[in-house]
């Protein structure tokens, strides 16, 4: 039964890492585009203000992944930490995408 809890913890941690890295990647993309465009200073300033959230969620996700190497008790903690950081990273990515979404 311990292996099942560990498997769930690893899957949740990996999903959390992917969500956090997706947010980091999107911010990097926005920052790059803002640097190449005249008048991109407000976007670059917004991106700079969001790096702390992106870095924090990435660090928490990686920490949760590291916790999956422990026993079943640490797996439960890893699930909680990974789920929390994954939700925060997803909401932050969604709010950034909604702010800079263009018509298509």
N, C-alpha and C positions, 0 to 999 in steps of 0.2 A: 504494500500500500504506500510505502514511503516513496517509491519510484514514481507513482502517479502524481503525488503532490509536487515532487521535484519537476516532473515533466510539465505540469501546469505552470509552475513558477517560471521555468525557463521560457515557455511560450509567451507568457505575459510580459516577461522582462524583455524579450526580443522585440515584441510588438511595441513596447514602450520606447526602446532605443530607436527603432525605425521612425516612430512619430517625432521624437525629439530631434533626430538627425534631419528629418524632413523640414522641420521648422528652421533649423540652422541653415540648411541648404537654400530655403526660400529667402531667408534674410540675406544670405550671401549674394543670391541672384539679384535681389532688389538693390543692394548696396552697389553692386557692380554696374547695374543699369543706371542708377542715380549718378554715379561718378562719371559716366560717359555722356550724360545729357546736360545741356544747359538748363539751369533752373531746377536741378535735382537736389539742391541742398536741403529742402524740407523733408524729402524722402530719406536722405542719408541721415538726417538728424533723428528721424523716427526710428530708423534701423538701429542706430547707436543706442537708443533708449530701450530697445527690445533684446539686446544681446545678453543682458543679465538673466532674463527669463529663459532664453534659449540655452544658455550655459548651465543654469541651475537645473533645468529639466533633463538635460543630457547627463549631467553629473549624477543626478538621482537615479536615472535609468541605468546607468552603468554600475552604480553602487548596488542596485537591486539585482542586476545580473550577477555581480560578484557574490552576493548573499546566497545565490542558488547553489553554491558549492558547499554550503553547510548542511546541517541536518533538517529535519522536517519543520522544526520551530522557525528556523531562519528562512525556510521556504515560504512559510506563511507571511513573515515580515516582508520578504522580497515581493510577494504578490501584492501586498498592500502598498508598498513604496512604488513599485512599478506601475500599478494601476493609477495611483495618484499622479505621478509624474507624466504618465501617458495622457491622461485626461487634460492636465494643464497644458501640455505641449500641443495637443490637438486643438484645444480651444484658442490658444495663442496663435497658432497657424491659421485657423479659420478667421479670426478677427483681423489678422494682417491681410489675408487674401480678400476679405470683404472690403477692407479699406481701400485697397489698390486694384480692385477688379475693374477691368475695362470692358466695354460692350464688345460683343463678338459677332 
